Amino acid sequence: MQKILVVTDKYPPSMVGGAELSLHVLLKSMDSDWDIRVAVLEGQTANKTERFDEMEVVGLPSFGNWPPSQHDTLHARGIGPSFITRRFAQKEMQLRFLLDGKNRGFKKRLERLRNLRVVSRDPAMTYLPSMDDDLVANRPTTNALKKLVREYDPDLVHADNYRSILAVANSDLGGIPFTAMVRDHRFFCAQRNQSTNIDGQPCSICEFGCVRSADERSGQVAKKLMSEIRAYRIKSLSKASEIVTTSSYLRKQLEITMPDTSVHAIGNPTDAPARIDQIRTNINRSDPPEILIVGMLNENKGQERVIEWAKELKQQLDDFRIVLAGRGQLSKKITRLAEEHGIRDHLILTGFLDRNAIYRAYSRASVVVAPNRWPEPFGRVPLEAGLSERPVVAYDLGGICESIVDGVTGHLVQPADEVLLLKRVVGIIKNPKRGAEMGEAARRFILEKYDSSTISERLGEVWARVIAESGH
């Protein structure tokens, strides 16, 4: 039996989003020949070993803020910081960073702090780039990982997602090979929210257009910092023996950024169909029809447009409900606007839903909409909707379009074409027989392409190949 140490940014039950759910389903589906242990960069559980759904999970110290400070280091180790470190955190972090001899040269550290000062004083700069090289060099994460590798002695380390890839690539693994799973845009987009779009227009090659509103000096500094950190991320990723992604879209983006690197797209796994069928038992489509949108309420996901959609749908449908399943920063704004425009009765905001409740929401819906403004790296919505036999209408953008067959399992619409998006939604609601046929086709397609045994077999082949070639 070969031992695999999986290092991941997040893992259930903490931060239960698409990435960590997909990873857990994938690991649970791996062949029993693999002895798998999970290490998660989660400060609250640092240095503790727990079990989740029969999977052994050990906590590693998480990365803190930039510049790294004693306050963050103590928090990562589970030690309560003192009043003094809390009171003077900003000044302390800058002074500590400047005097930290482990972190490159003094001149370079001073330059970083000066650049931080320039960027932070520009009101047009709403964020600061995360200087990951400094955070990795701060050592709590990499030291703990090195110790864990020494104790567990795995045949291979699998780094899942961006922070884990940086930690693994810059730790001393003692010659143990590692694979890297890329799940988001951060290796080709240095913007903190990795939106990869400017005013709703996707950008595939980064030319730092997202900092154009800054003044000339701070804009130049921000571009310099973003360029440095993107180069560091790419250099770290290139150390992996094999790179895999969750979608062909991500693979193509990485091939643009790293043209001499081989990348494999293996997909994400579905949940267990039998379990979903049990949840769906005796749950029928709602009357009035429900239009379901699943995901965090933020600008990338596109839910801010539901007010205008509801006003238009009132002209085309006798009755309907738009159900927003998720929580996020736009919740209060959407509720307020719905009341102001008199469409609150057509809108349901559920807040956070657990997995069972999510699948019940799919089962009540007539149609699922994925109105993402950003190129979704993968997107689990078509997988979940397909298992629930519901068609999806989505913008043809990013990785999400790979799990929808246009006109067969749902509809793909050109980005920002809201007229056609709503036309497709109305068409499905007014023709429930056609909607049911598309839902049945979606289930067949999803199970054929993304069944958990298929995806786990693909990853297992990568692991076996790397171990064999390493001779470890």
C-alpha positions in Angstrom: 0.0 0.0 0.0 1.4 3.4 -1.1 1.1 6.4 1.2 -0.1 9.7 0.0 0.0 12.9 2.0 -2.7 15.3 0.6 -2.0 19.0 1.6 -5.0 21.3 1.0 -6.0 24.8 1.6 -9.4 23.9 3.1 -11.2 20.7 4.0 -14.6 19.8 5.4 -16.2 20.5 7.8 -14.4 23.9 7.6 -15.2 26.3 4.7 -17.5 23.9 2.9 -17.3 25.2 -0.7 -17.0 23.6 -4.1 -13.3 23.0 -4.0 -13.1 21.2 -0.6 -16.3 19.2 -1.3 -14.9 18.0 -4.6 -11.6 17.0 -2.9 -13.3 15.1 -0.2 -15.5 13.2 -2.6 -12.5 12.4 -4.7 -10.4 11.1 -1.8 -13.2 9.0 -0.5 -13.5 7.4 -4.0 -9.8 6.5 -4.3 -8.9 2.9 -4.6 -8.2 1.2 -1.2 -4.6 0.5 -2.3 -3.9 4.1 -1.4 -3.2 5.0 2.2 -4.3 8.7 2.3 -3.7 11.3 5.0 -4.9 14.9 4.8 -3.1 18.0 6.1 -5.1 21.2 5.9 -3.9 24.8 6.2 -6.4 25.7 8.9 -5.1 27.8 11.8 -7.9 26.9 14.2 -6.9 23.2 14.2 -3.1 23.6 13.9 -1.1 20.7 15.3 -4.2 18.7 16.0 -5.4 15.5 14.3 -9.1 14.8 13.8 -11.2 12.5 11.7 -13.9 13.6 9.2 -16.0 11.0 7.5 -13.4 8.3 8.3 -10.6 10.5 6.8 -7.7 11.4 9.1 -7.1 15.2 9.0 -4.2 17.0 10.6 -4.0 20.8 10.9 -1.1 22.8 9.7 -0.4 26.5 10.6 -2.1 28.7 8.1 -0.5 31.6 6.3 -1.2 34.9 7.9 -1.4 38.4 6.5 1.3 40.3 4.6 3.7 41.6 5.9 3.9 38.6 8.2 3.8 39.4 11.9 4.2 37.8 15.3 0.4 38.3 15.7 -0.2 36.0 12.8 2.4 33.5 13.9 0.9 33.2 17.3 -2.6 32.8 15.9 -1.4 30.1 13.5 0.0 28.2 16.4 -3.2 28.5 18.4 -1.6 30.8 21.0 -3.6 33.9 22.0 -1.7 37.1 21.2 -1.2 39.6 23.9 -2.9 43.0 24.2 0.4 44.6 23.0 0.6 42.6 19.8 -3.1 43.3 19.0 -2.8 47.0 19.8 0.3 47.6 17.7 -0.2 44.9 15.1 0.3 47.1 12.0 3.5 48.8 13.3 4.8 45.6 14.8 4.3 43.6 11.6 6.2 46.1 9.6 9.1 46.4 12.1 9.3 42.6 12.5 9.3 42.1 8.7 12.0 44.6 8.3 14.3 43.0 11.0 13.6 39.4 10.1 16.9 38.1 8.8 15.4 34.9 7.5 13.4 36.7 4.9 15.8 37.7 2.1 18.0 40.8 2.3 17.3 44.0 4.4 17.3 46.1 1.2 14.6 44.0 -0.4 12.5 44.0 2.7 12.7 47.8 3.0 11.7 48.1 -0.7 8.7 45.9 -0.1 7.6 48.1 2.9 8.0 51.3 0.9 5.9 49.8 -1.9 3.3 48.8 0.6 3.1 52.4 1.8 2.7 53.8 -1.7 -0.1 51.4 -2.7 -2.0 51.6 0.6 -2.1 55.5 0.4 -3.9 55.5 -2.9 -7.7 55.5 -2.4 -8.2 53.9 -5.8 -6.4 50.8 -4.7 -9.0 48.8 -2.8 -6.7 45.8 -2.1 -3.0 45.0 -1.6 -1.4 42.1 -3.5 -0.7 39.1 -1.3 3.1 38.7 -1.3 3.1 34.9 -0.9 6.9 34.6 -1.1 7.2 36.5 2.2 4.5 34.5 3.9 6.1 31.2 2.9 9.5 32.4 4.1 7.9 33.2 7.5 8.3 29.4 8.1 5.5 28.2 10.5 3.6 26.4 7.7 6.7 25.0 5.9 8.4 23.9 9.2 5.2 22.1 10.3 4.8 20.5 6.9 8.5 19.3 6.9 8.0 17.7 10.3 4.8 16.0 9.2 6.5 14.6 6.0 9.3 13.2 8.1 6.9 11.5 10.5 4.5 10.1 7.9 7.1 9.3 5.2 4.7 9.3 2.2 5.5 8.0 -1.2 4.1 11.1 -2.7 2.7 14.5 -1.6 -0.4 15.8 -3.4 -0.8 19.6 -3.1 -4.4 20.7 -3.7 -4.9 24.3 -4.6 -2.8 27.4 -4.6 -1.6 28.0 -1.0 -0.8 24.3 -0.5 1.1 24.2 -3.7 3.3 27.1 -2.6 3.8 25.5 0.8 4.8 22.1 -0.6 6.9 23.5 -3.4 9.0 25.5 -1.0 9.4 22.9 1.8 12.1 20.3 2.2 10.4 17.1 1.2 13.6 15.0 1.3 13.3 13.9 -2.3 9.7 12.9 -2.1 7.9 13.9 -5.4 4.7 16.0 -5.4 1.8 16.5 -7.7 -0.2 19.8 -7.9 -3.9 20.2 -8.3 -4.8 23.7 -9.7 -8.4 24.7 -8.9 -8.5 28.4 -9.5 -7.0 31.4 -11.4 -4.2 32.5 -9.0 -1.3 31.2 -11.1 -2.2 33.6 -13.9 -4.2 36.3 -12.1 -2.6 38.2 -9.3 -5.7 40.1 -8.4 -6.7 39.3 -4.8 -10.2 38.2 -5.7 -8.9 36.4 -8.9 -11.9 37.7 -10.9 -10.0 37.5 -14.2 -12.3 40.1 -15.7 -12.4 43.9 -16.0 -15.8 45.5 -15.8 -17.4 42.2 -16.7 -15.0 41.6 -19.7 -12.9 38.4 -19.2 -9.2 38.7 -19.5 -7.2 35.6 -20.5 -3.8 37.2 -20.6 -2.9 39.4 -17.6 -1.8 42.9 -18.6 -2.7 44.3 -15.1 -5.6 46.3 -16.5 -7.3 45.9 -13.1 -5.1 48.6 -11.6 -5.7 51.2 -14.3 -7.8 53.4 -11.9 -4.8 53.9 -9.6 -2.6 57.0 -9.9 0.5 56.6 -12.0 3.0 55.9 -9.2 0.9 53.5 -7.1 -0.2 51.8 -10.3 3.4 51.1 -11.3 4.2 49.8 -7.9 1.1 47.6 -7.8 2.0 46.1 -11.2 5.5 45.5 -10.0 4.3 43.6 -6.9 1.7 41.6 -8.9 4.3 40.7 -11.5 6.7 39.5 -8.7 4.2 37.4 -7.0 2.8 35.9 -10.2 6.4 34.9 -11.2 6.9 33.3 -7.7 3.7 31.3 -8.0 4.6 30.0 -11.5 8.1 29.1 -10.3 6.6 27.2 -7.4 4.1 25.4 -9.5 6.8 24.4 -12.0 8.5 22.3 -9.3 5.7 19.8 -9.3 6.3 16.4 -11.0 2.8 16.5 -12.5 0.2 19.3 -12.7 -3.5 18.5 -12.9 -6.5 20.8 -13.2 -10.3 20.4 -12.7 -11.1 21.7 -16.2 -9.8 22.1 -19.8 -10.3 25.8 -19.4 -7.8 25.9 -16.5 -5.4 23.6 -18.4 -5.4 26.0 -21.4 -4.9 29.0 -19.2 -1.8 27.4 -17.6 -0.5 26.4 -21.0 -0.6 30.1 -22.0 1.2 31.0 -18.8 3.6 28.0 -18.8 4.0 27.0 -22.4 6.6 24.4 -21.8 4.7 22.6 -19.1 2.5 19.5 -19.5 -0.9 19.9 -17.7 -3.7 17.3 -17.4 -7.4 18.1 -16.9 -9.1 15.3 -14.8 -12.3 17.1 -13.8 -14.2 17.0 -10.5 -16.3 14.1 -9.1 -20.1 13.9 -8.6 -21.7 13.1 -5.2 -23.0 9.6 -4.7 -26.1 9.3 -6.9 -27.9 6.9 -4.6 -27.6 9.4 -1.7 -29.0 12.2 -3.8 -31.9 10.1 -4.9 -32.7 9.4 -1.3 -32.7 13.1 -0.5 -34.9 13.8 -3.5 -37.6 11.3 -2.6 -41.1 12.8 -2.7 -39.9 16.3 -3.6 -41.5 17.7 -6.7 -41.1 20.8 -8.8 -42.5 23.8 -7.0 -45.7 25.6 -8.0 -45.2 28.5 -8.8 -42.0 27.5 -10.7 -38.7 28.2 -9.0 -35.6 29.5 -10.7 -32.6 28.4 -8.6 -29.2 30.2 -8.4 -26.6 28.5 -6.2 -23.5 30.1 -4.9 -21.9 32.8 -2.8 -23.7 36.2 -3.3 -20.9 38.2 -4.8 -20.1 40.2 -8.0 -18.3 37.3 -9.6 -21.4 35.1 -9.4 -23.7 37.6 -11.1 -26.7 37.6 -8.7 -26.8 41.4 -8.5 -28.8 41.4 -11.7 -31.7 39.4 -10.3 -33.7 42.6 -9.6 -33.8 43.5 -13.3 -34.5 39.9 -14.3 -37.4 39.7 -11.9 -38.9 42.9 -13.4 -38.7 41.4 -16.9 -39.9 38.0 -15.9 -43.1 39.6 -14.4 -44.0 40.5 -18.0 -43.5 37.0 -19.3 -44.7 34.6 -16.6 -47.9 34.4 -14.5 -45.9 33.7 -11.4 -42.4 32.5 -10.4 -39.8 32.6 -7.6 -36.1 33.3 -7.9 -34.3 31.4 -5.2 -30.8 32.5 -4.2 -29.2 29.6 -2.3 -26.1 31.0 -0.6 -24.8 33.8 1.6 -22.5 36.7 0.9 -21.8 40.3 0.7 -24.7 41.2 -1.7 -27.4 39.7 0.5 -28.6 43.0 2.2 -28.2 45.0 -1.0 -30.4 42.6 -3.1 -33.0 42.4 -0.4 -33.2 46.2 -0.2 -33.4 46.6 -3.9 -36.1 43.9 -4.2 -38.3 45.8 -1.7 -37.7 49.2 -3.4 -38.7 47.7 -6.8 -41.7 45.8 -5.6 -40.5 42.3 -6.4 -39.7 41.0 -3.0 -42.5 38.4 -3.2 -40.7 36.9 -6.2 -37.4 36.5 -4.4 -36.2 34.0 -1.8 -32.8 34.3 -0.1 -32.1 31.1 1.7 -28.8 32.0 3.3 -26.4 29.1 3.9 -27.8 25.6 3.1 -26.2 22.3 4.0 -25.8 19.7 1.4 -29.1 17.9 1.9 -31.0 21.3 1.8 -29.2 22.2 -1.4 -30.3 19.1 -3.2 -33.9 19.6 -2.0 -33.7 23.1 -3.5 -32.5 21.6 -6.8 -35.4 19.2 -6.7 -38.0 21.9 -6.3 -36.6 24.0 -9.1 -37.8 24.0 -12.7 -34.5 25.4 -14.0 -31.1 26.3 -12.6 -29.3 29.4 -13.7 -25.5 30.0 -13.5 -25.1 33.7 -14.4 -21.3 34.0 -13.6 -19.6 37.2 -14.7 -16.2 35.6 -14.2 -14.8 32.5 -15.9 -15.7 29.9 -13.3 -12.6 27.6 -12.9 -14.9 24.5 -12.9 -18.3 25.0 -11.2 -20.1 22.2 -9.4 -23.6 23.6 -10.2 -24.1 21.6 -13.4 -23.0 18.4 -11.6 -25.4 18.9 -8.7 -28.2 20.0 -11.0 -27.6 17.0 -13.3 -27.8 14.5 -10.5 -31.1 16.2 -9.6 -32.3 16.0 -13.2 -32.6 19.7 -13.7 -31.4 21.7 -16.8 -28.9 24.5 -16.4 -28.9 27.9 -18.2 -25.4 29.5 -18.0 -23.1 31.9 -19.6 -20.6 30.2 -21.9 -17.6 31.3 -19.9 -14.8 29.4 -18.2 -14.9 25.8 -17.1 -18.6 25.6 -16.3 -19.6 25.3 -19.9 -17.7 21.9 -20.1 -20.3 20.2 -18.0 -23.3 21.5 -20.1 -24.3 20.3 -23.5 -26.0 23.2 -25.2 -29.5 22.4 -26.2 -29.3 18.9 -24.7 -28.7 19.2 -21.0 -29.3 22.9 -20.7 -28.4 26.1 -22.6 -25.2 28.1 -23.0 -25.6 31.8 -23.7 -23.0 34.3 -24.7 -21.7 36.3 -21.7 -23.9 39.3 -20.7 -26.6 38.4 -23.2 -29.4 38.8 -20.6 -32.2 38.8 -23.1 -31.3 35.4 -24.4 -30.6 34.1 -20.9 -34.1 35.0 -19.7 -35.6 33.7 -23.0 -34.0 30.3 -22.3 -35.3 30.3 -18.7 -38.8 31.2 -19.7 -38.8 28.6 -22.5 -38.0 25.8 -20.0 -40.6 26.9 -17.5 -43.3 27.1 -20.2 -42.4 23.7 -21.6 -42.0 21.5 -18.6 -41.8 18.3 -20.7 -38.8 19.7 -22.6 -37.3 20.7 -19.2 -37.7 17.2 -17.9 -36.1 15.7 -21.0 -33.1 18.0 -20.6 -32.8 17.1 -16.9 -32.8 13.4 -17.7 -30.1 13.9 -20.3 -28.1 16.0 -17.9 -28.0 13.2 -15.4 -26.8 10.7 -18.0 -24.1 13.0 -19.2 -22.8 14.0 -15.8 -22.6 10.4 -14.6 -20.8 9.3 -17.7 -18.2 12.1 -17.6 -17.8 13.0 -13.9 -18.7 9.8 -11.9 -16.4 9.7 -8.9 -14.9 6.4 -9.8 -13.9 7.8 -13.2 -12.2 10.9 -11.8 -10.5 9.0 -8.9 -9.1 6.5 -11.4 -7.6 9.4 -13.5 -5.9 10.9 -10.4 -4.7 7.5 -9.3 -3.0 7.0 -12.7 -1.2 10.3 -12.2 0.0 9.3 -8.7 1.2 5.9 -9.8 3.1 7.3 -12.7 4.9 9.9 -10.6 5.8 7.4 -8.0 7.1 5.0 -10.6 9.2 7.6 -12.3 10.6 9.0 -9.1 12.0 5.7 -7.9 11.2 6.8 -4.3 
